[in-house]
Amino acid sequence: MANGWKLNEGSVSYEIISEDQLWSVIVKTLSNQSKKTTTYKFGLLRAILENLYKVNERLEINFEQISRSFAKLYWNLVIENGFSQGGNSSIEKELKAFQVKHQIPKGISFDSIFEAQRYEITKVVEAKVLNKYVLGALYEDTERLIYGFSKKQKIVVLTSGSWEFLVKYQTTIFKLTNYELAKFLEGKNTEINKNIALNAIENLTKRESLKKYQDILVNNSGCECFYTERSLASGVRSIAVDHFIPWSFIHSDELWNFVITSQSLNSKKGSKLPAERYLRKLNQRNQFLSSIEDVQVRAAMEKYRFTQVVKFYQYAELNGFETGWCP
């Protein structure tokens, strides 16, 4: 269907689909075989990858989650880094109009504006870009094999096969998406080259501060290193919040994946996977967090399932992340 972007909903295929078929539609969508007058398809695919760990038991991602990731990506591309999306880009026009309306200086990141502003621009992007052009277009380009969606219910739904595939190969898909996005931007921004764009794109949606998570963990599970169990001086810069499974695999900030350690150990660990024995300890800590009455903590832990964490750990190893790290 040439006009997939007009669809209000699309049902996903529940037939058994091979990995070869899924790879075929991903590569086709990212390649020149798929018509692209904007970067929207790259942006939506990245947003889906960043929300693989926020699905509910029905493998649904709500529009607010997708829209926030999408809005953050484009805000940091356009407003923070000054990368044009092309003269007819609706999202660039909306973002710049919002910037002028709120008198926000150039070079300011999405995380640095007020939460009320982040919410407002997310809803604008959802209504005027995602709903209007993008969801149906990528749905058709991927031959209805990756996701379905409903604008009425405001959900994107994956099948177990497509979710498993995206988790298993997300490092490769993420890199392919970033590379093709950088190539597209190079054509629209003659003053930059692909390598400059690619370096910027890699970390566009990485959170700037993890202080919120540090406070939650220290207040609820104490101020000691997760790996060594040594006490850490509270409130000083020696404390670090570590992604147990590296951010460069997860590409998402999840409370269940954060542990407290020292700055020096965090630097030594880098993008390595902790030794497998720490998985059980992580689960015990997360079971405790799941039992806490605090509304914010309970909401953050609502979708935690240890069986999935084990799978993420195994897939990270499969994607080449070094395992077995210990202090």
Helices and strands as residue ranges (DSSP letters): G 4-6, E 9-10, H 19-30, H 40-50, G 52-54, E 60-62, H 63-75, I 76-80, H 90-101, G 110-112, H 115-125, I 126-134, H 135-141, E 147-150, E 155-158, H 160-168, H 170-188, H 194-202, H 211-221, E 239-243, H 247-250, G 255-257, E 258-262, H 263-269, H 278-290, H 295-301, H 306-318
